[in-house]
Amino acid sequence: MKEIWAEIKDSYNEGSYLTRIIYIIVVFFFLIRLSHILPYLGINTTLEMYVSVPSDIYKLLFRFWTPLTYMFSHSEVPHFFFN
């Protein structure tokens, strides 16, 4: 198991910018998917709320990072693979 993680780490460190972006998107995807468990634990929010661009302009003023983070957010498995 350590060899797999070492290979992933080496691939990230030695890879191109595209490889690094792909790794970041994969990690981001799993974090968003795991955050969907939070409402079942009594926490009434998900990570997806904070990374997708809100339709309300006033929320956009306070979540100014969302125009950058929305491109990394993939909420469903088909959306992840087809993008």
Protein Blocks (a to p, Z undefined) as FASTA:
>chain_A
ZZmmmmmmmmmmmmcfklmmmmmmmmmmmmmmmmmmmmmnopacdfklmmpccfblklmm
mmmmlmmmmmmpcfbfklmmmZZ
